[in-house]
Amino acid sequence: MRRVLVIIGLMLALLFVSQNLDVVEISLVIGRPVEVPLALIIIGAFLGGFVAGIGAVLERRFRRNRAKEEAEEDELQE
């Protein structure tokens, strides 16, 4: 079942890329404008958001674990 889902996901990704092969121009702050396929820009934006979301979740989990450990230390000291 998992292989079927992976194959379907890859087929959808290939369909997405084939529909977004237009070249667009990106003007960066420094340097000349760069021409890049639209699919790469969309995928890059998605991955950037994904990494930011994972970072936020990990940071929150780290804070909770630290607070829990500090609370346990306080209980042991009393």
PDB file of N, CA, C, O and CB in Angstrom:
ATOM      1  N   MET A   1       0.826  -1.201   0.000  1.00  0.00           N
ATOM      2  CA  MET A   1       0.000   0.000   0.000  1.00  0.00           C
ATOM      3  C   MET A   1       0.865   1.257   0.000  1.00  0.00           C
ATOM      4  O   MET A   1       0.563   2.239  -0.677  1.00  0.00           O
ATOM      5  CB  MET A   1      -0.937   0.003   1.210  1.00  0.00           C
ATOM      6  N   ARG A   2       1.951   1.202   0.778  1.00  0.00           N
ATOM      7  CA  ARG A   2       2.815   2.376   0.870  1.00  0.00           C
ATOM      8  C   ARG A   2       3.479   2.670  -0.477  1.00  0.00           C
ATOM      9  O   ARG A   2       3.621   3.829  -0.865  1.00  0.00           O
ATOM     10  CB  ARG A   2       3.883   2.170   1.957  1.00  0.00           C
ATOM     11  N   ARG A   3       3.883   1.620  -1.182  1.00  0.00           N
ATOM     12  CA  ARG A   3       4.506   1.814  -2.497  1.00  0.00           C
ATOM     13  C   ARG A   3       3.536   2.459  -3.475  1.00  0.00           C
ATOM     14  O   ARG A   3       3.930   3.302  -4.281  1.00  0.00           O
ATOM     15  CB  ARG A   3       5.001   0.478  -3.058  1.00  0.00           C
ATOM     16  N   VAL A   4       2.284   2.070  -3.406  1.00  0.00           N
ATOM     17  CA  VAL A   4       1.280   2.647  -4.292  1.00  0.00           C
ATOM     18  C   VAL A   4       1.141   4.140  -4.017  1.00  0.00           C
ATOM     19  O   VAL A   4       1.061   4.941  -4.948  1.00  0.00           O
ATOM     20  CB  VAL A   4      -0.078   1.934  -4.118  1.00  0.00           C
ATOM     21  N   LEU A   5       1.111   4.513  -2.740  1.00  0.00           N
ATOM     22  CA  LEU A   5       1.005   5.931  -2.384  1.00  0.00           C
ATOM     23  C   LEU A   5       2.236   6.713  -2.830  1.00  0.00           C
ATOM     24  O   LEU A   5       2.115   7.855  -3.274  1.00  0.00           O
ATOM     25  CB  LEU A   5       0.810   6.087  -0.876  1.00  0.00           C
ATOM     26  N   VAL A   6       3.415   6.112  -2.716  1.00  0.00           N
ATOM     27  CA  VAL A   6       4.641   6.774  -3.169  1.00  0.00           C
ATOM     28  C   VAL A   6       4.611   6.970  -4.679  1.00  0.00           C
ATOM     29  O   VAL A   6       4.977   8.035  -5.176  1.00  0.00           O
ATOM     30  CB  VAL A   6       5.883   5.957  -2.761  1.00  0.00           C
ATOM     31  N   ILE A   7       4.180   5.955  -5.405  1.00  0.00           N
ATOM     32  CA  ILE A   7       4.097   6.057  -6.875  1.00  0.00           C
ATOM     33  C   ILE A   7       3.091   7.127  -7.271  1.00  0.00           C
ATOM     34  O   ILE A   7       3.357   7.913  -8.181  1.00  0.00           O
ATOM     35  CB  ILE A   7       3.701   4.693  -7.504  1.00  0.00           C
ATOM     36  N   ILE A   8       1.949   7.172  -6.611  1.00  0.00           N
ATOM     37  CA  ILE A   8       0.944   8.200  -6.906  1.00  0.00           C
ATOM     38  C   ILE A   8       1.506   9.587  -6.602  1.00  0.00           C
ATOM     39  O   ILE A   8       1.306  10.519  -7.382  1.00  0.00           O
ATOM     40  CB  ILE A   8      -0.350   7.952  -6.088  1.00  0.00           C
ATOM     41  N   GLY A   9       2.207   9.732  -5.474  1.00  0.00           N
ATOM     42  CA  GLY A   9       2.814  11.012  -5.124  1.00  0.00           C
ATOM     43  C   GLY A   9       3.846  11.457  -6.153  1.00  0.00           C
ATOM     44  O   GLY A   9       3.894  12.630  -6.524  1.00  0.00           O
ATOM     45  N   LEU A  10       4.664  10.530  -6.609  1.00  0.00           N
ATOM     46  CA  LEU A  10       5.667  10.866  -7.631  1.00  0.00           C
ATOM     47  C   LEU A  10       5.008  11.250  -8.955  1.00  0.00           C
ATOM     48  O   LEU A  10       5.466  12.162  -9.643  1.00  0.00           O
ATOM     49  CB  LEU A  10       6.623   9.685  -7.849  1.00  0.00           C
ATOM     50  N   MET A  11       3.943  10.555  -9.301  1.00  0.00           N
ATOM     51  CA  MET A  11       3.231  10.899 -10.537  1.00  0.00           C
ATOM     52  C   MET A  11       2.620  12.303 -10.440  1.00  0.00           C
ATOM     53  O   MET A  11       2.653  13.068 -11.403  1.00  0.00           O
ATOM     54  CB  MET A  11       2.126   9.855 -10.832  1.00  0.00           C
ATOM     55  N   LEU A  12       2.068  12.630  -9.276  1.00  0.00           N
ATOM     56  CA  LEU A  12       1.511  13.976  -9.087  1.00  0.00           C
ATOM     57  C   LEU A  12       2.599  15.036  -9.123  1.00  0.00           C
ATOM     58  O   LEU A  12       2.394  16.121  -9.667  1.00  0.00           O
ATOM     59  CB  LEU A  12       0.752  14.059  -7.763  1.00  0.00           C
ATOM     60  N   ALA A  13       3.757  14.728  -8.545  1.00  0.00           N
ATOM     61  CA  ALA A  13       4.873  15.675  -8.566  1.00  0.00           C
ATOM     62  C   ALA A  13       5.353  15.897  -9.996  1.00  0.00           C
ATOM     63  O   ALA A  13       5.621  17.033 -10.386  1.00  0.00           O
ATOM     64  CB  ALA A  13       6.033  15.169  -7.686  1.00  0.00           C
ATOM     65  N   LEU A  14       5.464  14.826 -10.780  1.00  0.00           N
ATOM     66  CA  LEU A  14       5.871  14.972 -12.181  1.00  0.00           C
ATOM     67  C   LEU A  14       4.846  15.772 -12.976  1.00  0.00           C
ATOM     68  O   LEU A  14       5.215  16.589 -13.819  1.00  0.00           O
ATOM     69  CB  LEU A  14       6.072  13.597 -12.823  1.00  0.00           C
ATOM     70  N   LEU A  15       3.568  15.543 -12.714  1.00  0.00           N
ATOM     71  CA  LEU A  15       2.518  16.315 -13.383  1.00  0.00           C
ATOM     72  C   LEU A  15       2.626  17.786 -13.013  1.00  0.00           C
ATOM     73  O   LEU A  15       2.501  18.654 -13.878  1.00  0.00           O
ATOM     74  CB  LEU A  15       1.124  15.773 -13.013  1.00  0.00           C
ATOM     75  N   PHE A  16       2.857  18.074 -11.738  1.00  0.00           N
ATOM     76  CA  PHE A  16       3.016  19.452 -11.278  1.00  0.00           C
ATOM     77  C   PHE A  16       4.190  20.136 -11.977  1.00  0.00           C
ATOM     78  O   PHE A  16       4.064  21.258 -12.467  1.00  0.00           O
ATOM     79  CB  PHE A  16       3.216  19.486  -9.758  1.00  0.00           C
ATOM     80  N   VAL A  17       5.324  19.452 -12.015  1.00  0.00           N
ATOM     81  CA  VAL A  17       6.513  20.035 -12.644  1.00  0.00           C
ATOM     82  C   VAL A  17       6.274  20.252 -14.133  1.00  0.00           C
ATOM     83  O   VAL A  17       6.668  21.282 -14.678  1.00  0.00           O
ATOM     84  CB  VAL A  17       7.744  19.131 -12.427  1.00  0.00           C
ATOM     85  N   SER A  18       5.635  19.294 -14.794  1.00  0.00           N
ATOM     86  CA  SER A  18       5.403  19.433 -16.236  1.00  0.00           C
ATOM     87  C   SER A  18       4.461  20.594 -16.549  1.00  0.00           C
ATOM     88  O   SER A  18       4.525  21.158 -17.640  1.00  0.00           O
ATOM     89  CB  SER A  18       4.831  18.137 -16.806  1.00  0.00           C
ATOM     90  N   GLN A  19       3.598  20.954 -15.617  1.00  0.00           N
ATOM     91  CA  GLN A  19       2.667  22.065 -15.833  1.00  0.00           C
ATOM     92  C   GLN A  19       3.279  23.422 -15.490  1.00  0.00           C
ATOM     93  O   GLN A  19       2.707  24.457 -15.831  1.00  0.00           O
ATOM     94  CB  GLN A  19       1.413  21.853 -15.008  1.00  0.00           C
ATOM     95  N   ASN A  20       4.439  23.432 -14.817  1.00  0.00           N
ATOM     96  CA  ASN A  20       5.050  24.684 -14.366  1.00  0.00           C
ATOM     97  C   ASN A  20       6.489  24.820 -14.850  1.00  0.00           C
ATOM     98  O   ASN A  20       7.376  25.170 -14.071  1.00  0.00           O
ATOM     99  CB  ASN A  20       5.007  24.771 -12.847  1.00  0.00           C
ATOM    100  N   LEU A  21       6.719  24.549 -16.109  1.00  0.00           N
ATOM    101  CA  LEU A  21       8.064  24.645 -16.664  1.00  0.00           C
ATOM    102  C   LEU A  21       8.388  26.039 -17.202  1.00  0.00           C
ATOM    103  O   LEU A  21       9.498  26.271 -17.680  1.00  0.00           O
ATOM    104  CB  LEU A  21       8.232  23.630 -17.761  1.00  0.00           C
ATOM    105  N   ASP A  22       7.438  26.962 -17.131  1.00  0.00           N
ATOM    106  CA  ASP A  22       7.697  28.315 -17.608  1.00  0.00           C
ATOM    107  C   ASP A  22       8.863  28.922 -16.851  1.00  0.00           C
ATOM    108  O   ASP A  22       9.002  28.738 -15.642  1.00  0.00           O
ATOM    109  CB  ASP A  22       6.447  29.194 -17.460  1.00  0.00           C
ATOM    110  N   VAL A  23       9.702  29.649 -17.581  1.00  0.00           N
ATOM    111  CA  VAL A  23      10.848  30.310 -16.960  1.00  0.00           C
ATOM    112  C   VAL A  23      10.417  31.701 -16.527  1.00  0.00           C
ATOM    113  O   VAL A  23       9.852  32.460 -17.314  1.00  0.00           O
ATOM    114  CB  VAL A  23      12.069  30.379 -17.937  1.00  0.00           C
ATOM    115  N   VAL A  24      10.689  32.031 -15.265  1.00  0.00           N
ATOM    116  CA  VAL A  24      10.366  33.357 -14.737  1.00  0.00           C
ATOM    117  C   VAL A  24      11.650  34.033 -14.274  1.00  0.00           C
ATOM    118  O   VAL A  24      12.644  33.371 -13.977  1.00  0.00           O
ATOM    119  CB  VAL A  24       9.338  33.262 -13.569  1.00  0.00           C
ATOM    120  N   GLU A  25      11.614  35.328 -14.217  1.00  0.00           N
ATOM    121  CA  GLU A  25      12.786  36.112 -13.822  1.00  0.00           C
ATOM    122  C   GLU A  25      12.628  36.567 -12.377  1.00  0.00           C
ATOM    123  O   GLU A  25      11.603  37.137 -12.003  1.00  0.00           O
ATOM    124  CB  GLU A  25      12.981  37.335 -14.761  1.00  0.00           C
ATOM    125  N   ILE A  26      13.649  36.312 -11.574  1.00  0.00           N
ATOM    126  CA  ILE A  26      13.653  36.733 -10.178  1.00  0.00           C
ATOM    127  C   ILE A  26      14.694  37.829 -10.032  1.00  0.00           C
ATOM    128  O   ILE A  26      15.849  37.663 -10.423  1.00  0.00           O
ATOM    129  CB  ILE A  26      13.950  35.533  -9.211  1.00  0.00           C
ATOM    130  N   SER A  27      14.272  38.950  -9.464  1.00  0.00           N
ATOM    131  CA  SER A  27      15.206  40.040  -9.191  1.00  0.00           C
ATOM    132  C   SER A  27      15.612  39.961  -7.731  1.00  0.00           C
ATOM    133  O   SER A  27      14.800  40.183  -6.834  1.00  0.00           O
ATOM    134  CB  SER A  27      14.578  41.433  -9.524  1.00  0.00           C
ATOM    135  N   LEU A  28      16.861  39.646  -7.507  1.00  0.00           N
ATOM    136  CA  LEU A  28      17.382  39.567  -6.150  1.00  0.00           C
ATOM    137  C   LEU A  28      17.851  40.955  -5.711  1.00  0.00           C
ATOM    138  O   LEU A  28      17.987  41.858  -6.536  1.00  0.00           O
ATOM    139  CB  LEU A  28      18.542  38.535  -6.058  1.00  0.00           C
ATOM    140  N   VAL A  29      18.094  41.118  -4.427  1.00  0.00           N
ATOM    141  CA  VAL A  29      18.522  42.413  -3.903  1.00  0.00           C
ATOM    142  C   VAL A  29      19.878  42.792  -4.491  1.00  0.00           C
ATOM    143  O   VAL A  29      20.097  43.939  -4.881  1.00  0.00           O
ATOM    144  CB  VAL A  29      18.591  42.383  -2.359  1.00  0.00           C
ATOM    145  N   ILE A  30      20.771  41.835  -4.549  1.00  0.00           N
ATOM    146  CA  ILE A  30      22.117  42.079  -5.069  1.00  0.00           C
ATOM    147  C   ILE A  30      22.297  41.261  -6.345  1.00  0.00           C
ATOM    148  O   ILE A  30      21.921  40.089  -6.391  1.00  0.00           O
ATOM    149  CB  ILE A  30      23.214  41.714  -4.006  1.00  0.00           C
ATOM    150  N   GLY A  31      22.859  41.860  -7.359  1.00  0.00           N
ATOM    151  CA  GLY A  31      23.159  41.131  -8.585  1.00  0.00           C
ATOM    152  C   GLY A  31      22.093  41.302  -9.644  1.00  0.00           C
ATOM    153  O   GLY A  31      21.113  42.027  -9.476  1.00  0.00           O
ATOM    154  N   ARG A  32      22.324  40.608 -10.735  1.00  0.00           N
ATOM    155  CA  ARG A  32      21.413  40.676 -11.874  1.00  0.00           C
ATOM    156  C   ARG A  32      20.236  39.733 -11.668  1.00  0.00           C
ATOM    157  O   ARG A  32      20.315  38.793 -10.877  1.00  0.00           O
ATOM    158  CB  ARG A  32      22.150  40.333 -13.180  1.00  0.00           C
ATOM    159  N   PRO A  33      19.146  39.988 -12.383  1.00  0.00           N
ATOM    160  CA  PRO A  33      17.999  39.079 -12.313  1.00  0.00           C
ATOM    161  C   PRO A  33      18.394  37.681 -12.798  1.00  0.00           C
ATOM    162  O   PRO A  33      19.258  37.525 -13.662  1.00  0.00           O
ATOM    163  CB  PRO A  33      16.820  39.628 -13.154  1.00  0.00           C
ATOM    164  N   VAL A  34      17.740  36.672 -12.221  1.00  0.00           N
ATOM    165  CA  VAL A  34      18.029  35.278 -12.536  1.00  0.00           C
ATOM    166  C   VAL A  34      16.777  34.657 -13.139  1.00  0.00           C
ATOM    167  O   VAL A  34      15.668  34.898 -12.661  1.00  0.00           O
ATOM    168  CB  VAL A  34      18.494  34.492 -11.269  1.00  0.00           C
ATOM    169  N   GLU A  35      16.955  33.854 -14.193  1.00  0.00           N
ATOM    170  CA  GLU A  35      15.824  33.144 -14.790  1.00  0.00           C
ATOM    171  C   GLU A  35      15.813  31.714 -14.272  1.00  0.00           C
ATOM    172  O   GLU A  35      16.797  30.983 -14.388  1.00  0.00           O
ATOM    173  CB  GLU A  35      15.901  33.168 -16.346  1.00  0.00           C
ATOM    174  N   VAL A  36      14.663  31.327 -13.691  1.00  0.00           N
ATOM    175  CA  VAL A  36      14.526  30.024 -13.048  1.00  0.00           C
ATOM    176  C   VAL A  36      13.158  29.445 -13.427  1.00  0.00           C
ATOM    177  O   VAL A  36      12.193  30.197 -13.568  1.00  0.00           O
ATOM    178  CB  VAL A  36      14.684  30.141 -11.484  1.00  0.00           C
ATOM    179  N   PRO A  37      13.060  28.123 -13.595  1.00  0.00           N
ATOM    180  CA  PRO A  37      11.734  27.531 -13.833  1.00  0.00           C
ATOM    181  C   PRO A  37      10.799  27.782 -12.641  1.00  0.00           C
ATOM    182  O   PRO A  37      11.214  27.724 -11.484  1.00  0.00           O
ATOM    183  CB  PRO A  37      11.863  26.009 -14.097  1.00  0.00           C
ATOM    184  N   LEU A  38       9.550  28.058 -12.951  1.00  0.00           N
ATOM    185  CA  LEU A  38       8.556  28.362 -11.929  1.00  0.00           C
ATOM    186  C   LEU A  38       8.413  27.219 -10.927  1.00  0.00           C
ATOM    187  O   LEU A  38       8.215  27.465  -9.737  1.00  0.00           O
ATOM    188  CB  LEU A  38       7.212  28.657 -12.578  1.00  0.00           C
ATOM    189  N   ALA A  39       8.510  25.983 -11.389  1.00  0.00           N
ATOM    190  CA  ALA A  39       8.377  24.831 -10.495  1.00  0.00           C
ATOM    191  C   ALA A  39       9.433  24.865  -9.394  1.00  0.00           C
ATOM    192  O   ALA A  39       9.133  24.534  -8.247  1.00  0.00           O
ATOM    193  CB  ALA A  39       8.486  23.522 -11.288  1.00  0.00           C
ATOM    194  N   LEU A  40      10.660  25.259  -9.721  1.00  0.00           N
ATOM    195  CA  LEU A  40      11.719  25.328  -8.706  1.00  0.00           C
ATOM    196  C   LEU A  40      11.423  26.388  -7.656  1.00  0.00           C
ATOM    197  O   LEU A  40      11.712  26.197  -6.475  1.00  0.00           O
ATOM    198  CB  LEU A  40      13.065  25.618  -9.364  1.00  0.00           C
ATOM    199  N   ILE A  41      10.854  27.491  -8.082  1.00  0.00           N
ATOM    200  CA  ILE A  41      10.515  28.550  -7.131  1.00  0.00           C
ATOM    201  C   ILE A  41       9.417  28.072  -6.180  1.00  0.00           C
ATOM    202  O   ILE A  41       9.499  28.288  -4.971  1.00  0.00           O
ATOM    203  CB  ILE A  41      10.063  29.831  -7.878  1.00  0.00           C
ATOM    204  N   ILE A  42       8.402  27.428  -6.726  1.00  0.00           N
ATOM    205  CA  ILE A  42       7.300  26.944  -5.894  1.00  0.00           C
ATOM    206  C   ILE A  42       7.788  25.865  -4.932  1.00  0.00           C
ATOM    207  O   ILE A  42       7.446  25.886  -3.750  1.00  0.00           O
ATOM    208  CB  ILE A  42       6.159  26.399  -6.771  1.00  0.00           C
ATOM    209  N   ILE A  43       8.582  24.928  -5.431  1.00  0.00           N
ATOM    210  CA  ILE A  43       9.112  23.862  -4.576  1.00  0.00           C
ATOM    211  C   ILE A  43      10.022  24.444  -3.500  1.00  0.00           C
ATOM    212  O   ILE A  43       9.976  24.007  -2.350  1.00  0.00           O
ATOM    213  CB  ILE A  43       9.880  22.821  -5.417  1.00  0.00           C
ATOM    214  N   GLY A  44      10.850  25.431  -3.861  1.00  0.00           N
ATOM    215  CA  GLY A  44      11.730  26.076  -2.878  1.00  0.00           C
ATOM    216  C   GLY A  44      10.942  26.784  -1.792  1.00  0.00           C
ATOM    217  O   GLY A  44      11.301  26.711  -0.617  1.00  0.00           O
ATOM    218  N   ALA A  45       9.870  27.469  -2.172  1.00  0.00           N
ATOM    219  CA  ALA A  45       9.028  28.146  -1.187  1.00  0.00           C
ATOM    220  C   ALA A  45       8.354  27.129  -0.264  1.00  0.00           C
ATOM    221  O   ALA A  45       8.259  27.349   0.943  1.00  0.00           O
ATOM    222  CB  ALA A  45       7.966  29.015  -1.893  1.00  0.00           C
ATOM    223  N   PHE A  46       7.891  26.025  -0.832  1.00  0.00           N
ATOM    224  CA  PHE A  46       7.271  24.975  -0.020  1.00  0.00           C
ATOM    225  C   PHE A  46       8.265  24.396   0.971  1.00  0.00           C
ATOM    226  O   PHE A  46       7.953  24.245   2.152  1.00  0.00           O
ATOM    227  CB  PHE A  46       6.714  23.864  -0.911  1.00  0.00           C
ATOM    228  N   LEU A  47       9.466  24.071   0.494  1.00  0.00           N
ATOM    229  CA  LEU A  47      10.482  23.496   1.376  1.00  0.00           C
ATOM    230  C   LEU A  47      10.916  24.481   2.459  1.00  0.00           C
ATOM    231  O   LEU A  47      11.153  24.086   3.600  1.00  0.00           O
ATOM    232  CB  LEU A  47      11.694  23.054   0.564  1.00  0.00           C
ATOM    233  N   GLY A  48      11.020  25.760   2.103  1.00  0.00           N
ATOM    234  CA  GLY A  48      11.367  26.775   3.099  1.00  0.00           C
ATOM    235  C   GLY A  48      10.317  26.864   4.197  1.00  0.00           C
ATOM    236  O   GLY A  48      10.656  26.958   5.377  1.00  0.00           O
ATOM    237  N   GLY A  49       9.053  26.834   3.817  1.00  0.00           N
ATOM    238  CA  GLY A  49       7.979  26.852   4.807  1.00  0.00           C
ATOM    239  C   GLY A  49       7.950  25.588   5.646  1.00  0.00           C
ATOM    240  O   GLY A  49       7.675  25.638   6.845  1.00  0.00           O
ATOM    241  N   PHE A  50       8.232  24.458   5.018  1.00  0.00           N
ATOM    242  CA  PHE A  50       8.268  23.187   5.735  1.00  0.00           C
ATOM    243  C   PHE A  50       9.365  23.194   6.790  1.00  0.00           C
ATOM    244  O   PHE A  50       9.144  22.783   7.929  1.00  0.00           O
ATOM    245  CB  PHE A  50       8.480  22.026   4.760  1.00  0.00           C
ATOM    246  N   VAL A  51      10.547  23.665   6.404  1.00  0.00           N
ATOM    247  CA  VAL A  51      11.671  23.720   7.349  1.00  0.00           C
ATOM    248  C   VAL A  51      11.364  24.695   8.487  1.00  0.00           C
ATOM    249  O   VAL A  51      11.681  24.413   9.643  1.00  0.00           O
ATOM    250  CB  VAL A  51      12.974  24.139   6.622  1.00  0.00           C
ATOM    251  N   ALA A  52      10.755  25.832   8.172  1.00  0.00           N
ATOM    252  CA  ALA A  52      10.394  26.794   9.219  1.00  0.00           C
ATOM    253  C   ALA A  52       9.367  26.187  10.180  1.00  0.00           C
ATOM    254  O   ALA A  52       9.462  26.388  11.391  1.00  0.00           O
ATOM    255  CB  ALA A  52       9.834  28.092   8.590  1.00  0.00           C
ATOM    256  N   GLY A  53       8.404  25.458   9.659  1.00  0.00           N
ATOM    257  CA  GLY A  53       7.397  24.818  10.506  1.00  0.00           C
ATOM    258  C   GLY A  53       8.004  23.751  11.404  1.00  0.00           C
ATOM    259  O   GLY A  53       7.671  23.671  12.586  1.00  0.00           O
ATOM    260  N   ILE A  54       8.885  22.938  10.856  1.00  0.00           N
ATOM    261  CA  ILE A  54       9.557  21.907  11.657  1.00  0.00           C
ATOM    262  C   ILE A  54      10.400  22.567  12.743  1.00  0.00           C
ATOM    263  O   ILE A  54      10.432  22.100  13.882  1.00  0.00           O
ATOM    264  CB  ILE A  54      10.444  20.997  10.760  1.00  0.00           C
ATOM    265  N   GLY A  55      11.079  23.652  12.387  1.00  0.00           N
ATOM    266  CA  GLY A  55      11.886  24.372  13.380  1.00  0.00           C
ATOM    267  C   GLY A  55      11.029  24.910  14.515  1.00  0.00           C
ATOM    268  O   GLY A  55      11.428  24.845  15.678  1.00  0.00           O
ATOM    269  N   ALA A  56       9.856  25.441  14.190  1.00  0.00           N
ATOM    270  CA  ALA A  56       8.962  25.965  15.227  1.00  0.00           C
ATOM    271  C   ALA A  56       8.465  24.845  16.142  1.00  0.00           C
ATOM    272  O   ALA A  56       8.395  25.019  17.359  1.00  0.00           O
ATOM    273  CB  ALA A  56       7.767  26.692  14.585  1.00  0.00           C
ATOM    274  N   VAL A  57       8.124  23.707  15.559  1.00  0.00           N
ATOM    275  CA  VAL A  57       7.646  22.577  16.362  1.00  0.00           C
ATOM    276  C   VAL A  57       8.754  22.068  17.271  1.00  0.00           C
ATOM    277  O   VAL A  57       8.515  21.813  18.451  1.00  0.00           O
ATOM    278  CB  VAL A  57       7.136  21.439  15.455  1.00  0.00           C
ATOM    279  N   LEU A  58       9.956  21.918  16.742  1.00  0.00           N
ATOM    280  CA  LEU A  58      11.075  21.425  17.549  1.00  0.00           C
ATOM    281  C   LEU A  58      11.433  22.395  18.672  1.00  0.00           C
ATOM    282  O   LEU A  58      11.753  21.979  19.785  1.00  0.00           O
ATOM    283  CB  LEU A  58      12.296  21.185  16.664  1.00  0.00           C
ATOM    284  N   GLU A  59      11.375  23.684  18.371  1.00  0.00           N
ATOM    285  CA  GLU A  59      11.689  24.690  19.392  1.00  0.00           C
ATOM    286  C   GLU A  59      10.666  24.636  20.524  1.00  0.00           C
ATOM    287  O   GLU A  59      11.027  24.725  21.698  1.00  0.00           O
ATOM    288  CB  GLU A  59      11.724  26.106  18.769  1.00  0.00           C
ATOM    289  N   ARG A  60       9.401  24.491  20.173  1.00  0.00           N
ATOM    290  CA  ARG A  60       8.350  24.409  21.187  1.00  0.00           C
ATOM    291  C   ARG A  60       8.509  23.146  22.041  1.00  0.00           C
ATOM    292  O   ARG A  60       8.348  23.182  23.261  1.00  0.00           O
ATOM    293  CB  ARG A  60       6.961  24.428  20.521  1.00  0.00           C
ATOM    294  N   ARG A  61       8.826  22.038  21.380  1.00  0.00           N
ATOM    295  CA  ARG A  61       9.015  20.777  22.100  1.00  0.00           C
ATOM    296  C   ARG A  61      10.216  20.872  23.034  1.00  0.00           C
ATOM    297  O   ARG A  61      10.180  20.365  24.155  1.00  0.00           O
ATOM    298  CB  ARG A  61       9.199  19.610  21.111  1.00  0.00           C
ATOM    299  N   PHE A  62      11.285  21.527  22.563  1.00  0.00           N
ATOM    300  CA  PHE A  62      12.483  21.709  23.384  1.00  0.00           C
ATOM    301  C   PHE A  62      12.161  22.526  24.634  1.00  0.00           C
ATOM    302  O   PHE A  62      12.615  22.199  25.730  1.00  0.00           O
ATOM    303  CB  PHE A  62      13.596  22.396  22.569  1.00  0.00           C
ATOM    304  N   ARG A  63      11.374  23.592  24.463  1.00  0.00           N
ATOM    305  CA  ARG A  63      11.001  24.422  25.612  1.00  0.00           C
ATOM    306  C   ARG A  63      10.153  23.648  26.618  1.00  0.00           C
ATOM    307  O   ARG A  63      10.349  23.766  27.827  1.00  0.00           O
ATOM    308  CB  ARG A  63      10.242  25.662  25.143  1.00  0.00           C
ATOM    309  N   ARG A  64       9.204  22.848  26.106  1.00  0.00           N
ATOM    310  CA  ARG A  64       8.361  22.052  27.012  1.00  0.00           C
ATOM    311  C   ARG A  64       9.198  21.046  27.793  1.00  0.00           C
ATOM    312  O   ARG A  64       9.021  20.893  29.002  1.00  0.00           O
ATOM    313  CB  ARG A  64       7.260  21.318  26.221  1.00  0.00           C
ATOM    314  N   ASN A  65      10.103  20.363  27.110  1.00  0.00           N
ATOM    315  CA  ASN A  65      10.943  19.375  27.783  1.00  0.00           C
ATOM    316  C   ASN A  65      11.826  20.035  28.834  1.00  0.00           C
ATOM    317  O   ASN A  65      12.021  19.489  29.920  1.00  0.00           O
ATOM    318  CB  ASN A  65      11.806  18.623  26.767  1.00  0.00           C
ATOM    319  N   ARG A  66      12.357  21.202  28.512  1.00  0.00           N
ATOM    320  CA  ARG A  66      13.204  21.905  29.465  1.00  0.00           C
ATOM    321  C   ARG A  66      12.403  22.328  30.687  1.00  0.00           C
ATOM    322  O   ARG A  66      12.883  22.199  31.813  1.00  0.00           O
ATOM    323  CB  ARG A  66      13.854  23.123  28.807  1.00  0.00           C
ATOM    324  N   ALA A  67      11.185  22.834  30.483  1.00  0.00           N
ATOM    325  CA  ALA A  67      10.338  23.247  31.605  1.00  0.00           C
ATOM    326  C   ALA A  67       9.962  22.045  32.462  1.00  0.00           C
ATOM    327  O   ALA A  67       9.908  22.141  33.688  1.00  0.00           O
ATOM    328  CB  ALA A  67       9.067  23.955  31.095  1.00  0.00           C
ATOM    329  N   LYS A  68       9.702  20.905  31.810  1.00  0.00           N
ATOM    330  CA  LYS A  68       9.351  19.694  32.546  1.00  0.00           C
ATOM    331  C   LYS A  68      10.531  19.218  33.389  1.00  0.00           C
ATOM    332  O   LYS A  68      10.354  18.823  34.541  1.00  0.00           O
ATOM    333  CB  LYS A  68       8.905  18.584  31.578  1.00  0.00           C
ATOM    334  N   GLU A  69      11.736  19.255  32.817  1.00  0.00           N
ATOM    335  CA  GLU A  69      12.930  18.839  33.556  1.00  0.00           C
ATOM    336  C   GLU A  69      13.201  19.764  34.737  1.00  0.00           C
ATOM    337  O   GLU A  69      13.571  19.300  35.815  1.00  0.00           O
ATOM    338  CB  GLU A  69      14.146  18.807  32.627  1.00  0.00           C
ATOM    339  N   GLU A  70      13.019  21.065  34.544  1.00  0.00           N
ATOM    340  CA  GLU A  70      13.232  22.012  35.637  1.00  0.00           C
ATOM    341  C   GLU A  70      12.208  21.783  36.753  1.00  0.00           C
ATOM    342  O   GLU A  70      12.542  21.884  37.934  1.00  0.00           O
ATOM    343  CB  GLU A  70      13.144  23.464  35.118  1.00  0.00           C
ATOM    344  N   ALA A  71      10.972  21.476  36.382  1.00  0.00           N
ATOM    345  CA  ALA A  71       9.941  21.211  37.388  1.00  0.00           C
ATOM    346  C   ALA A  71      10.274  19.943  38.173  1.00  0.00           C
ATOM    347  O   ALA A  71      10.073  19.892  39.386  1.00  0.00           O
ATOM    348  CB  ALA A  71       8.552  21.079  36.721  1.00  0.00           C
ATOM    349  N   GLU A  72      10.773  18.937  37.495  1.00  0.00           N
ATOM    350  CA  GLU A  72      11.158  17.699  38.163  1.00  0.00           C
ATOM    351  C   GLU A  72      12.336  17.928  39.095  1.00  0.00           C
ATOM    352  O   GLU A  72      12.367  17.356  40.184  1.00  0.00           O
ATOM    353  CB  GLU A  72      11.500  16.622  37.137  1.00  0.00           C
ATOM    354  N   GLU A  73      13.312  18.750  38.700  1.00  0.00           N
ATOM    355  CA  GLU A  73      14.447  19.078  39.550  1.00  0.00           C
ATOM    356  C   GLU A  73      13.997  19.821  40.796  1.00  0.00           C
ATOM    357  O   GLU A  73      14.500  19.570  41.891  1.00  0.00           O
ATOM    358  CB  GLU A  73      15.464  19.910  38.782  1.00  0.00           C
ATOM    359  N   ASP A  74      13.047  20.735  40.628  1.00  0.00           N
ATOM    360  CA  ASP A  74      12.528  21.482  41.773  1.00  0.00           C
ATOM    361  C   ASP A  74      11.824  20.554  42.757  1.00  0.00           C
ATOM    362  O   ASP A  74      11.949  20.724  43.970  1.00  0.00           O
ATOM    363  CB  ASP A  74      11.567  22.580  41.305  1.00  0.00           C
ATOM    364  N   GLU A  75      11.085  19.576  42.243  1.00  0.00           N
ATOM    365  CA  GLU A  75      10.408  18.623  43.124  1.00  0.00           C
ATOM    366  C   GLU A  75      11.392  17.758  43.870  1.00  0.00           C
ATOM    367  O   GLU A  75      11.171  17.432  45.037  1.00  0.00           O
ATOM    368  CB  GLU A  75       9.461  17.750  42.333  1.00  0.00           C
ATOM    369  N   LEU A  76      12.475  17.379  43.220  1.00  0.00           N
ATOM    370  CA  LEU A  76      13.482  16.548  43.874  1.00  0.00           C
ATOM    371  C   LEU A  76      14.238  17.320  44.964  1.00  0.00           C
ATOM    372  O   LEU A  76      14.638  16.738  45.972  1.00  0.00           O
ATOM    373  CB  LEU A  76      14.467  16.010  42.837  1.00  0.00           C
ATOM    374  N   GLN A  77      14.427  18.602  44.764  1.00  0.00           N
ATOM    375  CA  GLN A  77      15.149  19.420  45.732  1.00  0.00           C
ATOM    376  C   GLN A  77      14.316  19.700  46.973  1.00  0.00           C
ATOM    377  O   GLN A  77      14.868  19.953  48.044  1.00  0.00           O
ATOM    378  CB  GLN A  77      15.575  20.725  45.095  1.00  0.00           C
ATOM    379  N   GLU A  78      13.015  19.659  46.846  1.00  0.00           N
ATOM    380  CA  GLU A  78      12.135  19.953  48.001  1.00  0.00           C
ATOM    381  C   GLU A  78      12.041  18.799  48.880  1.00  0.00           C
ATOM    382  O   GLU A  78      11.351  18.852  49.898  1.00  0.00           O
ATOM    383  CB  GLU A  78      10.757  20.355  47.574  1.00  0.00           C
TER     384      GLU A  78
END
